[in-house]
Amino acid sequence: MKRYFSLTLLATAVLAGCATTSLTSDDVSKGYNSINAQQLAEHVKVLASDEFGGRAPSSKGEELTLAYLTEEFKKLGYQPGNGDSFLQEVPLVSLEADPNMVLTIGGKDYQYKKDMVMGSSRISERQSIKDSELVFVGYGVNAPEYNWNDYAGLDVKGKTVVILVNDPGFATKDPALFTGDAMTYYGRWTYKYEEASRQGAAGAIIVHETAPASYPWSVVENSWSGEQFGFQKENNNMDRVAVEGWVTTEVANELFTKAGLDFASAKANAAKGAYHVDMGDLTASVAVKNTIKKSISYNFIATLPGSEKPDEHIIYSAHWDHLGTDKNRKGDQIYNGAHDNATGTAGLIEVAEAFASLPKHPSRSMTFLAVTAEEQGLLGSKYYAAHPVIAANKTVANINMDSLNLLGKVKDISVVGIGKSEMDSLLAQAANAQGRSVSGDPKPSSGGYYRSDHFAFANMGIPAMYAGGGSEALDEDTANYRKRMSLVLRGCYHQPCDRYRDEWDLSGAVQDLQLFYQVGFDISEQPQWPKWNANSEFQRK
């Protein structure tokens, strides 16, 4: 560790002419080594306990979470990050659709959760579609830069569009089509509802398929039922489609057959080029009854002021929220969210403690942001981006933590969105000191770069790093453990079984947190700010 610190600062000095820190390599090493699995586990146990009830926004669990974060950061000597407060208000509205609904198509009633999940983003007690014509619009993409428009020449006003998940690049694996196997924002469910709304559709239905969605139907059941949060808007979201939702692959096959179409053939056509087709005389009807609650949730923000440049900030982020408690569910009703994302929230505390242990603060300020409502569509980070506590031109970089590595030590570290910024080089230097290499996103088709809170910072033009874990186990024992635990974790994504487990191997999470600490420290001490690479779409304005 001492050797690495010296080499990193030496490289910085060569580039910039000097290094401003008066901290020794021993000082930095002590902070680095203060990050440990036992402390991390204790924080996760508290945050993911039944007492916290799944940490839903605007719940008792939120109050407990914010109180815990406030207590921990105060103990570490951090200052409130938002004036004299550790909190930033995020006005939310929750819509909870009555599950006693049916979707009627072609004379058949489809059942809530079993066959479909429908709802409305309009802040309205009742929304419906009645005898709305169905139109298949392929991937539902209007992307001029890719010369692709599934809506070209099509009037969908009053109609309900049926849409495939992901984008054409995933289906074809053609690197020249969109970005090949790596999902673009056009593949995200959020975009598909937004575009259907812009096109004037009455309803929008996404066909769920596990591989292109990157999660099973059970995630749709749990994530898009119950309370759904959004922002309080003056127009009450009346510019959105009246009804939006998902149907299973089985239902889609049945509907296409009723329409005289073949689902597999229609999918193949949709991947070849912009595509849409009427679904015969099929119409859809469903009535959504919403329970509406307006509330205030909070982002948490704490700062360790820099010793040389306190007005320049490196921001570490993680989302504190999860899915809360489903009182209509039989058996275990609490979505504890231990992996997703009590681990990342606990990681914030661990890295913050490492910086607080230094005898002198880093040159630039270290700010820690725990955001709300990530599970509801990145709402907390979106709100922060629209109402930044720290201006973009004072935010040097973002390091995001979401669902830390529970699978033991690895020889590499995976970077989601690799190649987008100079932060990759800093991470590679730090990883090299651990004997690790940098690898790309192991599952680019899931669109990870658009699915966590760093995305809001990237859209502000702020270089944002989202990394963690890896695919090469350190040794055979770790490889065998990874195989066993991977099955458990995969089956518990957005499920009540995402609970803390004593058998977790947190040594890999500690590795990553140490890297995040080191990268943040190095950014703090180098005179120049990290930049986006020339091919990135997120250049500073």
C-alpha positions as CSV (number, residue, x, y, z in Angstrom):
1,M,0.0,0.0,0.0
2,K,2.8,2.4,0.8
3,R,4.5,1.8,-2.5
4,Y,1.2,2.4,-4.4
5,F,0.5,5.6,-2.6
6,S,4.0,6.9,-3.5
7,L,3.7,5.9,-7.2
8,T,0.3,7.4,-7.6
9,L,1.3,10.8,-6.1
10,L,4.6,10.6,-8.1
11,A,2.6,10.2,-11.3
12,T,0.3,13.1,-10.3
13,A,3.3,15.3,-9.5
14,V,4.8,14.6,-12.9
15,L,1.6,15.6,-14.6
16,A,0.9,18.7,-12.5
17,G,4.2,19.7,-11.2
18,C,3.6,19.1,-7.5
19,A,1.4,17.2,-5.0
20,T,-0.4,19.3,-2.4
21,T,-1.0,16.8,0.3
22,S,1.0,16.8,3.5
23,L,-0.4,13.4,4.5
24,T,2.0,10.5,4.6
25,S,1.6,7.2,2.9
26,D,1.2,5.7,6.4
27,D,-1.7,8.1,7.1
28,V,-3.5,7.1,3.9
29,S,-2.8,3.4,4.5
30,K,-4.3,3.5,7.9
31,G,-7.5,5.0,6.5
32,Y,-7.5,2.4,3.7
33,N,-7.0,-0.5,6.2
34,S,-9.7,0.9,8.6
35,I,-12.3,-0.4,6.2
36,N,-13.3,-3.9,7.4
37,A,-15.9,-6.6,7.0
38,Q,-17.0,-6.7,10.6
39,Q,-18.0,-3.0,10.8
40,L,-19.6,-3.2,7.3
41,A,-21.7,-6.2,8.4
42,E,-22.9,-4.5,11.6
43,H,-24.2,-1.5,9.6
44,V,-25.9,-3.8,7.0
45,K,-27.6,-5.8,9.9
46,V,-29.1,-2.6,11.3
47,L,-30.2,-1.1,8.0
48,A,-31.7,-4.4,6.7
49,S,-33.3,-5.4,10.0
50,D,-37.1,-6.1,10.2
51,E,-37.3,-3.0,12.4
52,F,-36.5,-0.8,9.4
53,G,-39.3,-2.5,7.5
54,G,-37.7,-2.5,4.1
55,R,-36.8,1.2,4.1
56,A,-39.6,2.4,1.9
57,P,-39.7,6.2,1.1
58,S,-42.0,8.2,3.5
59,S,-42.2,5.4,6.0
60,K,-41.1,4.7,9.5
61,G,-38.2,2.8,7.9
62,E,-37.1,6.0,6.3
63,E,-37.2,7.9,9.6
64,L,-35.0,5.1,11.2
65,T,-32.6,5.1,8.3
66,L,-32.1,8.8,8.3
67,A,-31.7,8.9,12.0
68,Y,-29.1,6.1,11.8
69,L,-27.1,7.9,9.1
70,T,-27.2,11.2,10.9
71,E,-26.0,9.6,14.1
72,E,-23.1,7.7,12.4
73,F,-21.9,10.7,10.3
74,K,-22.1,13.0,13.4
75,K,-19.9,10.6,15.3
76,L,-17.4,10.7,12.5
77,G,-17.3,14.5,12.6
78,Y,-19.0,15.2,9.3
79,Q,-20.9,18.5,8.8
80,P,-24.4,18.8,7.4
81,G,-24.2,18.9,3.7
82,N,-27.2,21.1,3.0
83,G,-26.6,24.3,4.9
84,D,-27.3,23.4,8.6
85,S,-29.2,20.2,7.7
86,F,-28.2,16.7,6.7
87,L,-31.4,16.4,4.7
88,Q,-32.7,17.5,1.4
89,E,-36.5,17.5,0.9
90,V,-37.8,15.4,-2.0
91,P,-41.5,16.0,-2.6
92,L,-43.1,12.7,-3.7
93,V,-46.5,11.4,-4.5
94,S,-47.3,7.7,-4.1
95,L,-49.9,5.9,-6.3
96,E,-51.1,2.5,-5.2
97,A,-53.3,0.7,-7.7
98,D,-56.1,-1.4,-6.4
99,P,-55.1,-5.0,-7.2
100,N,-58.7,-5.9,-7.9
101,M,-58.5,-5.2,-11.6
102,V,-58.6,-7.2,-14.8
103,L,-57.1,-6.5,-18.2
104,T,-59.6,-7.6,-20.9
105,I,-58.3,-8.4,-24.4
106,G,-60.0,-10.5,-27.0
107,G,-62.8,-11.5,-24.7
108,K,-60.5,-12.9,-22.0
109,D,-59.8,-11.4,-18.6
110,Y,-56.1,-11.4,-17.5
111,Q,-55.4,-11.4,-13.8
112,Y,-53.3,-9.0,-11.8
113,K,-49.8,-10.3,-11.0
114,K,-50.4,-13.7,-12.5
115,D,-50.7,-12.4,-16.1
116,M,-50.1,-8.7,-15.9
117,V,-49.3,-5.7,-13.8
118,M,-51.0,-2.5,-14.8
119,G,-51.1,1.0,-13.3
120,S,-51.1,4.6,-14.0
121,S,-48.5,7.4,-13.5
122,R,-51.2,10.0,-13.7
123,I,-51.9,11.6,-10.3
124,S,-55.5,10.7,-10.5
125,E,-57.9,8.4,-8.6
126,R,-59.2,6.8,-11.7
127,Q,-57.7,6.1,-15.1
128,S,-58.8,3.6,-17.7
129,I,-58.6,2.5,-21.3
130,K,-61.7,1.1,-22.9
131,D,-61.8,-0.8,-26.2
132,S,-58.4,0.7,-27.1
133,E,-57.0,-0.8,-30.3
134,L,-53.7,-2.7,-29.9
135,V,-50.7,-1.8,-32.0
136,F,-47.4,-3.6,-31.9
137,V,-44.6,-1.1,-32.2
138,G,-41.5,-3.3,-31.9
139,Y,-39.1,-1.8,-29.5
140,G,-41.0,1.4,-29.2
141,V,-37.9,3.4,-30.1
142,N,-37.6,6.8,-31.8
143,A,-33.9,7.4,-32.1
144,P,-32.9,9.8,-34.9
145,E,-29.2,9.2,-34.2
146,Y,-29.6,5.5,-35.1
147,N,-32.0,6.3,-38.0
148,W,-34.7,4.3,-36.2
149,N,-38.3,5.2,-35.6
150,D,-40.8,2.5,-34.8
151,Y,-43.6,5.1,-34.8
152,A,-42.8,6.5,-38.2
153,G,-46.0,7.2,-40.1
154,L,-48.1,5.8,-37.3
155,D,-50.9,7.6,-35.4
156,V,-51.4,5.9,-32.0
157,K,-53.7,8.5,-30.4
158,G,-56.3,6.6,-28.4
159,K,-54.5,3.3,-29.0
160,T,-52.5,1.0,-26.8
161,V,-49.0,0.2,-27.9
162,V,-47.4,-3.2,-27.2
163,I,-43.6,-3.0,-26.8
164,L,-40.6,-5.3,-26.5
165,V,-38.2,-4.8,-23.7
166,N,-34.5,-3.9,-24.3
167,D,-33.4,-2.6,-27.7
168,P,-32.6,-4.2,-31.2
169,G,-28.9,-4.5,-30.4
170,F,-29.6,-7.1,-27.7
171,A,-31.7,-9.2,-30.0
172,T,-29.2,-9.2,-32.9
173,K,-25.9,-8.9,-30.9
174,D,-24.8,-6.8,-33.9
175,P,-22.2,-4.3,-32.5
176,A,-23.2,-1.9,-35.3
177,L,-26.8,-1.8,-34.2
178,F,-27.4,0.7,-31.4
179,T,-24.5,-0.5,-29.1
180,G,-24.9,-4.2,-29.7
181,D,-25.4,-6.3,-26.6
182,A,-25.0,-3.3,-24.3
183,M,-28.4,-1.8,-23.6
184,T,-28.9,1.9,-24.4
185,Y,-31.4,4.1,-22.6
186,Y,-33.8,3.3,-25.4
187,G,-34.0,-0.2,-24.0
188,R,-35.1,0.9,-20.5
189,W,-38.8,0.5,-19.5
190,T,-38.8,4.2,-18.4
191,Y,-38.0,5.4,-21.9
192,K,-40.6,3.2,-23.5
193,Y,-43.5,4.7,-21.4
194,E,-42.1,8.2,-22.0
195,E,-41.9,7.8,-25.7
196,A,-45.4,6.2,-25.9
197,S,-46.7,9.2,-24.0
198,R,-44.9,11.6,-26.4
199,Q,-46.6,9.8,-29.3
200,G,-50.0,10.3,-27.7
201,A,-50.9,6.7,-27.0
202,A,-53.7,6.0,-24.5
203,G,-51.9,2.9,-23.0
204,A,-48.5,1.2,-23.1
205,I,-47.8,-2.5,-22.4
206,I,-44.3,-3.9,-22.3
207,V,-43.9,-7.6,-22.9
208,H,-41.7,-9.2,-20.2
209,E,-39.0,-11.6,-21.2
210,T,-36.5,-12.6,-18.6
211,A,-33.3,-12.4,-20.7
212,P,-33.8,-9.0,-22.3
213,A,-35.3,-7.6,-19.1
214,S,-32.4,-9.1,-17.1
215,Y,-34.9,-10.1,-14.3
216,P,-37.7,-12.7,-13.9
217,W,-41.4,-11.9,-13.8
218,S,-41.4,-12.0,-10.0
219,V,-39.5,-8.7,-10.1
220,V,-42.2,-7.1,-12.1
221,E,-44.8,-8.5,-9.6
222,N,-43.0,-7.0,-6.7
223,S,-41.5,-3.8,-8.1
224,W,-44.5,-2.5,-10.1
225,S,-47.2,-3.4,-7.6
226,G,-48.0,-1.7,-4.3
227,E,-47.0,1.9,-3.8
228,Q,-45.4,3.6,-6.8
229,F,-43.6,6.9,-6.2
230,G,-43.2,9.8,-8.5
231,F,-42.7,13.6,-8.3
232,Q,-45.4,16.0,-7.4
233,K,-46.0,17.9,-10.6
234,E,-48.3,20.8,-11.5
235,N,-49.7,18.9,-14.5
236,N,-50.3,15.8,-12.3
237,N,-48.5,13.7,-15.0
238,M,-51.5,14.1,-17.3
239,D,-49.0,14.1,-20.2
240,R,-48.3,10.4,-19.5
241,V,-50.3,7.5,-21.1
242,A,-53.5,6.8,-19.1
243,V,-52.4,3.2,-18.3
244,E,-49.1,1.5,-18.4
245,G,-47.9,-1.9,-17.5
246,W,-46.5,-5.3,-18.3
247,V,-47.7,-8.7,-19.5
248,T,-46.0,-12.1,-19.4
249,T,-44.5,-13.7,-22.4
250,E,-47.2,-16.3,-22.3
251,V,-49.9,-13.7,-22.5
252,A,-48.1,-12.0,-25.4
253,N,-47.9,-15.3,-27.3
254,E,-51.6,-15.7,-26.8
255,L,-52.5,-12.2,-27.9
256,F,-50.4,-12.4,-31.0
257,T,-52.0,-15.7,-32.0
258,K,-55.4,-14.1,-31.5
259,A,-54.3,-11.3,-33.8
260,G,-53.3,-13.7,-36.5
261,L,-49.6,-13.0,-35.9
262,D,-46.7,-15.0,-34.6
263,F,-44.9,-13.5,-31.7
264,A,-41.5,-14.9,-32.6
265,S,-41.7,-13.7,-36.2
266,A,-42.9,-10.2,-35.1
267,K,-39.9,-10.0,-32.7
268,A,-37.5,-11.0,-35.5
269,N,-39.0,-8.3,-37.8
270,A,-38.7,-5.7,-35.0
271,A,-35.0,-6.3,-34.7
272,K,-34.4,-5.9,-38.5
273,G,-35.5,-2.3,-38.7
274,A,-38.1,0.2,-37.6
275,Y,-41.4,-1.8,-37.3
276,H,-45.0,-1.7,-36.3
277,V,-48.1,-3.7,-37.1
278,D,-51.8,-3.5,-36.1
279,M,-53.0,-6.4,-34.0
280,G,-56.1,-7.1,-35.9
281,D,-59.3,-6.2,-34.1
282,L,-57.9,-6.8,-30.6
283,T,-58.8,-4.1,-28.1
284,A,-57.8,-3.6,-24.5
285,S,-59.8,-2.5,-21.5
286,V,-58.7,-1.9,-17.9
287,A,-59.7,0.4,-15.1
288,V,-57.1,1.5,-12.6
289,K,-58.2,2.9,-9.2
290,N,-55.4,4.7,-7.4
291,T,-54.9,5.6,-3.7
292,I,-53.0,8.9,-3.7
293,K,-50.7,10.1,-1.0
294,K,-48.4,13.1,-1.1
295,S,-45.4,13.1,1.1
296,I,-41.9,14.4,1.6
297,S,-39.0,12.0,1.5
298,Y,-35.4,12.9,2.0
299,N,-31.9,12.6,0.5
300,F,-29.2,12.5,3.1
301,I,-26.0,14.6,2.6
302,A,-22.9,15.0,4.8
303,T,-19.6,16.7,4.1
304,L,-16.0,16.5,5.4
305,P,-14.6,19.9,4.3
306,G,-11.4,19.9,2.3
307,S,-8.3,21.3,3.8
308,E,-7.1,23.1,0.6
309,K,-10.1,23.4,-1.7
310,P,-13.3,23.0,0.4
311,D,-15.6,24.4,-2.3
312,E,-14.7,21.5,-4.6
313,H,-16.4,18.2,-3.8
314,I,-16.0,14.5,-4.6
315,I,-19.5,13.0,-4.1
316,Y,-19.9,9.4,-3.0
317,S,-23.5,8.1,-3.6
318,A,-25.7,5.2,-2.7
319,H,-29.5,4.7,-2.4
320,W,-30.8,4.0,1.1
321,D,-34.3,2.9,0.0
322,H,-35.8,-0.4,-0.8
323,L,-39.3,-1.8,-1.4
324,G,-40.7,-1.6,2.1
325,T,-43.4,-3.9,3.4
326,D,-46.2,-5.6,1.5
327,K,-49.0,-6.2,4.0
328,N,-51.1,-8.0,1.3
329,R,-48.4,-10.6,0.9
330,K,-48.6,-14.0,2.5
331,G,-45.7,-15.1,4.6
332,D,-42.7,-12.8,4.9
333,Q,-43.9,-9.3,4.0
334,I,-40.7,-7.3,4.5
335,Y,-38.4,-6.6,1.6
336,N,-35.3,-6.1,3.8
337,G,-33.1,-5.0,0.9
338,A,-29.9,-6.2,2.6
339,H,-27.8,-6.6,-0.6
340,D,-29.8,-3.9,-2.5
341,N,-28.8,-1.5,-1.1
342,A,-28.1,-1.8,2.6
343,T,-24.6,-2.9,1.5
344,G,-24.0,0.3,-0.5
345,T,-25.4,2.5,2.3
346,A,-23.2,0.8,4.8
347,G,-20.3,1.2,2.4
348,L,-20.8,5.0,2.5
349,I,-20.3,4.9,6.3
350,E,-17.2,2.8,6.0
351,V,-15.5,5.0,3.4
352,A,-16.6,8.1,5.3
353,E,-14.9,6.7,8.4
354,A,-11.7,6.1,6.5
355,F,-11.5,9.7,5.5
356,A,-12.4,10.9,9.0
357,S,-9.5,8.9,10.4
358,L,-6.9,10.9,8.5
359,P,-4.9,13.4,10.7
360,K,-5.6,16.0,8.0
361,H,-8.6,16.3,5.7
362,P,-8.1,15.6,2.0
363,S,-7.5,18.6,-0.1
364,R,-11.0,18.6,-1.6
365,S,-14.2,18.1,0.3
366,M,-15.6,14.6,0.6
367,T,-19.4,14.6,0.4
368,F,-21.6,11.5,1.0
369,L,-25.1,11.4,-0.5
370,A,-27.6,8.7,0.3
371,V,-30.6,9.2,-2.0
372,T,-34.2,8.1,-1.7
373,A,-36.5,6.4,-4.1
374,E,-34.0,4.8,-6.4
375,E,-36.2,1.7,-6.7
376,Q,-39.0,3.9,-8.0
377,G,-37.0,5.1,-11.0
378,L,-33.9,7.0,-9.6
379,L,-36.1,9.7,-8.2
380,G,-33.9,10.9,-5.3
381,S,-30.8,11.3,-7.6
382,K,-33.0,12.9,-10.3
383,Y,-34.3,15.4,-7.8
384,Y,-30.8,16.1,-6.6
385,A,-29.6,16.7,-10.2
386,A,-32.5,19.1,-10.8
387,H,-31.9,20.8,-7.4
388,P,-28.2,20.3,-6.7
389,V,-27.0,21.2,-3.2
390,I,-23.5,21.5,-4.6
391,A,-23.3,23.1,-8.1
392,A,-22.1,21.0,-11.0
393,N,-19.2,23.3,-11.5
394,K,-18.1,22.6,-8.0
395,T,-18.6,18.8,-8.2
396,V,-15.4,17.2,-9.3
397,A,-16.6,13.6,-9.6
398,N,-19.1,11.0,-8.4
399,I,-18.4,7.5,-7.1
400,N,-21.5,5.4,-6.8
401,M,-22.1,2.2,-4.7
402,D,-25.1,-0.1,-5.4
403,S,-25.3,-3.7,-4.2
404,L,-21.7,-4.5,-3.1
405,N,-19.8,-7.7,-3.8
406,L,-20.9,-10.5,-1.5
407,L,-19.0,-13.2,-3.4
408,G,-15.5,-13.0,-1.9
409,K,-12.2,-11.6,-3.3
410,V,-11.7,-11.5,-7.1
411,K,-8.8,-10.8,-9.4
412,D,-10.6,-8.1,-11.4
413,I,-13.0,-5.3,-10.8
414,S,-16.0,-4.8,-13.2
415,V,-16.7,-1.2,-14.4
416,V,-20.2,-0.5,-15.7
417,G,-19.8,2.0,-18.5
418,I,-16.1,1.3,-18.9
419,G,-14.2,3.7,-21.2
420,K,-16.4,6.7,-20.5
421,S,-14.0,8.7,-18.3
422,E,-10.5,9.2,-17.0
423,M,-11.7,7.7,-13.7
424,D,-11.1,4.3,-15.1
425,S,-7.4,5.0,-15.2
426,L,-7.4,6.0,-11.5
427,L,-9.3,2.9,-10.6
428,A,-6.9,0.7,-12.6
429,Q,-3.9,2.2,-10.7
430,A,-5.6,1.5,-7.4
431,A,-6.7,-2.0,-8.5
432,N,-3.2,-2.8,-9.6
433,A,-2.0,-2.3,-6.0
434,Q,-4.4,-5.0,-5.0
435,G,-3.2,-7.3,-7.7
436,R,-6.4,-6.8,-9.7
437,S,-7.2,-5.8,-13.2
438,V,-10.1,-3.7,-14.6
439,S,-12.7,-5.5,-16.6
440,G,-15.9,-4.3,-18.3
441,D,-19.5,-4.8,-17.4
442,P,-20.1,-8.5,-17.1
443,K,-23.7,-8.0,-18.2
444,P,-24.0,-5.1,-20.6
445,S,-27.4,-6.1,-21.8
446,S,-28.9,-5.2,-18.5
447,G,-28.3,-1.5,-19.1
448,G,-26.6,-1.0,-15.7
449,Y,-25.2,2.4,-16.5
450,Y,-28.8,3.7,-16.7
451,R,-30.1,1.9,-13.7
452,S,-28.3,3.5,-10.7
453,D,-27.8,6.9,-9.2
454,H,-24.6,7.8,-10.9
455,F,-26.6,8.3,-14.1
456,A,-28.0,11.5,-12.7
457,F,-24.5,12.9,-12.2
458,A,-23.4,11.8,-15.6
459,N,-26.4,13.7,-17.1
460,M,-25.1,16.8,-15.2
461,G,-21.8,16.4,-17.0
462,I,-20.0,15.1,-13.9
463,P,-17.7,12.1,-14.4
464,A,-19.3,9.3,-12.6
465,M,-17.9,5.9,-11.8
466,Y,-20.0,2.8,-11.1
467,A,-17.9,-0.3,-10.4
468,G,-17.7,-3.3,-8.1
469,G,-17.2,-7.0,-7.9
470,G,-15.6,-9.0,-10.7
471,S,-15.8,-12.3,-12.4
472,E,-12.4,-14.0,-11.7
473,A,-12.4,-15.6,-8.2
474,L,-9.2,-15.3,-6.2
475,D,-8.9,-19.1,-5.7
476,E,-10.8,-22.3,-6.1
477,D,-12.5,-22.2,-2.7
478,T,-13.8,-18.7,-3.5
479,A,-15.0,-19.9,-7.0
480,N,-17.0,-22.7,-5.4
481,Y,-18.5,-20.3,-2.9
482,R,-19.4,-17.8,-5.7
483,K,-21.3,-20.5,-7.6
484,R,-23.4,-21.4,-4.5
485,M,-24.1,-17.8,-3.3
486,S,-24.7,-16.5,-6.8
487,L,-27.8,-18.7,-7.1
488,V,-29.1,-17.4,-3.7
489,L,-28.5,-13.7,-4.6
490,R,-30.1,-14.1,-8.1
491,G,-33.2,-15.6,-6.6
492,C,-33.5,-12.9,-4.0
493,Y,-33.3,-9.8,-6.2
494,H,-36.3,-7.6,-5.1
495,Q,-37.6,-10.5,-3.0
496,P,-38.2,-10.8,0.8
497,C,-35.3,-13.2,1.0
498,D,-32.8,-10.4,0.3
499,R,-31.8,-10.5,4.0
500,Y,-28.5,-10.3,5.8
501,R,-26.8,-13.7,5.9
502,D,-23.9,-14.7,8.2
503,E,-22.4,-16.8,5.4
504,W,-21.8,-13.8,3.2
505,D,-18.1,-13.3,2.3
506,L,-17.7,-9.5,2.6
507,S,-13.9,-9.6,1.8
508,G,-14.6,-8.6,-1.8
509,A,-16.8,-5.7,-0.7
510,V,-14.0,-4.5,1.5
511,Q,-11.6,-4.7,-1.5
512,D,-13.9,-2.5,-3.5
513,L,-14.6,0.0,-0.8
514,Q,-10.8,0.4,-0.3
515,L,-10.5,1.1,-4.0
516,F,-13.3,3.7,-3.9
517,Y,-11.6,5.4,-0.9
518,Q,-8.2,5.4,-2.8
519,V,-9.7,6.7,-6.0
520,G,-11.5,9.5,-4.2
521,F,-8.4,10.4,-2.3
522,D,-6.3,10.5,-5.5
523,I,-8.9,12.7,-7.2
524,S,-8.8,15.0,-4.2
525,E,-5.0,15.5,-4.4
526,Q,-4.5,15.9,-8.1
527,P,-4.7,19.5,-9.4
528,Q,-6.7,18.6,-12.5
529,W,-10.3,17.3,-12.5
530,P,-11.0,14.0,-14.2
531,K,-12.6,14.4,-17.6
532,W,-14.9,12.4,-19.8
533,N,-13.3,10.6,-22.6
534,A,-13.8,12.1,-26.1
535,N,-16.3,9.4,-27.1
536,S,-18.5,9.9,-24.1
537,E,-22.0,11.4,-24.5
538,F,-21.8,13.1,-21.1
539,Q,-19.4,16.0,-21.6
540,R,-19.6,18.9,-19.2
541,K,-21.8,21.7,-20.6
